């Protein structure tokens, strides 16, 4: 076989291989990016839900305060915790915003 033909074949195969590797890498990076965006969207929704529930708790405590003179906020939280439920407090809206700004 002619050395020039061999060189041309090797060059062509190398180019095709490089294109395939680049395409596979692009697909992988795209999937990772889309997955990360989906998780971020879900986290944002969860934090918004937590903010809503904290407002509900606040209003509920205000109603208790008005009717009985006590909010019972800590009593209810202690009862829920004694039933085995835990809340880290890491994703309150304020903490989430301060951590999001740092990234």
C-alpha positions in Angstrom: 0.0 0.0 0.0 1.2 3.5 -0.8 2.5 5.4 2.2 0.4 8.5 1.3 -2.8 6.4 1.1 -2.0 4.9 4.5 -1.3 8.3 6.0 -4.6 9.6 4.6 -6.6 6.7 6.0 -4.9 7.1 9.4 -5.7 10.8 9.4 -9.3 10.2 8.4 -9.9 7.5 11.1 -8.3 9.8 13.7 -10.6 12.7 12.6 -13.7 10.5 12.8 -12.6 9.1 16.2 -12.0 12.6 17.5 -15.4 13.7 16.3 -17.1 10.7 18.0 -15.3 11.4 21.3 -16.3 15.0 21.1 -19.9 14.1 20.4 -20.1 11.6 23.3 -18.5 14.1 25.7 -21.0 16.8 24.6 -23.9 14.4 25.3 -22.5 13.6 28.7 -21.9 17.2 29.7 -25.4 18.2 28.4 -27.0 15.5 30.5 -25.1 16.5 33.6 -26.0 20.2 33.1 -29.7 19.4 32.5 -29.8 17.1 35.6 -28.2 19.8 37.7 -30.7 22.4 36.4 -33.6 20.0 37.2 -32.3 19.5 40.8 -31.8 23.2 41.3 -35.4 23.8 40.1 -36.7 21.2 42.5 -34.7 22.6 45.4 -36.0 26.1 44.7 -39.6 24.7 44.7 -38.9 22.9 48.0 -37.5 26.0 49.6 -40.5 28.0 48.5 -42.8 25.4 50.0 -40.8 25.6 53.3 -41.3 29.4 53.2 -45.0 29.0 52.7 -45.3 26.5 55.6 -43.3 28.7 57.9 -45.7 31.5 57.1 -48.6 29.2 57.8 -47.1 28.3 61.2 -46.5 32.0 62.0 -50.1 32.9 61.2 -51.4 29.8 63.1 -49.3 30.9 66.2 -50.7 34.4 65.9 -54.3 33.1 66.0 -53.4 31.0 69.1 -51.8 34.0 70.7 -54.9 36.1 70.1 -57.3 33.5 71.4 -55.4 32.0 74.3 -52.5 34.3 75.1 -49.9 31.7 74.1 -48.6 30.9 70.6 -47.7 27.2 71.5 -45.1 27.3 68.7 -42.3 25.7 70.7 -44.7 23.3 72.4 -45.9 22.0 69.0 -42.4 21.8 67.6 -41.3 19.8 70.7 -44.2 17.5 70.3 -43.4 16.8 66.7 -39.8 16.3 67.5 -40.6 13.9 70.3 -42.6 11.8 67.8 -39.4 11.2 65.9 -39.5 13.8 63.3 -36.4 16.0 62.7 -35.8 19.2 60.9 -32.3 20.4 60.2 -33.2 24.0 59.7 -30.6 24.2 56.9 -33.0 25.2 54.2 -34.9 28.0 55.7 -35.4 30.7 53.0 -32.9 33.1 54.6 -30.2 30.4 54.9 -30.8 29.2 51.4 -30.5 32.7 49.9 -27.3 33.4 51.8 -25.8 30.1 50.6 -27.0 30.6 47.0 -25.3 34.0 46.9 -22.0 32.5 48.0 -22.0 30.0 45.1 
